[in-house]
């Protein structure tokens, strides 16, 4: 009987370890940000205000995946005229390409925390592999909703010209840093 009980417990642990928890990205607490040099004078900061997606996360099994869709029309730098220009065909061409997406292909862990996420970033219909360095990862019961919530901070650098955004290079920098602050709530 003891062996049977141990077998059942071991089997349950193996089954639970084989499945990552599913999380839905909280659009009210997730803001992809960017920064880029402007004419050699200063750094311009911006963000996207509308994001959705899913995360599969199993820290014990060192597995995970991320799928994020960013509404390109939600770009916001705090200056309407610049934001309208960023939405134009010179930059994001949101009429033809209203979404920016990221879909992970690999997640590396350091212990039970993700350390990097590699995936395909698609802008203007062009997909390139990028690696996000995870600088913070924390999961706990949310103090207000009481739902299990995970938060992640990650960043990467890209060349916007790799995605076909060539307007005003080199005056407006080609190198762009992307910073992601993501909160996700467990499904169910």
C-alpha angles and dihedrals in degrees: 000000000000091000091050092051091049090048091051092048092046091048092050091050091050092049093048091046091053093061125065120214114255119230132186116219112247104232091199093060103032121088125166107210134192139191131198138171116260116209092321090288106092147344119264116212126202143162143199115240101199122060135153136175152114135267128197110200132180110164094176092053092038092234133128148142137200133204117180131175118195121197101231091199089066093069110139129182096161094257116090097204092053091044091053089050091049088055091052127093088265089073127359099001090209093181089067100025109031095165138059113198139192123193119180123231099179139011121200121202136206101203107314095336125085112244100182140005121205119196150132116287113197121199123163088358092300116121122203130172112247133174120223115207108219110221098174136018126173134162126188144130108293108244094225107031095032088219122130106261133183126202128195135183117197138159143190140173125234139177107239090209088066086068095045097261099132103147115135097353121187095020090058106039124259091208112080129180118216119202123190125197107182133180119185131185123215115254118243 
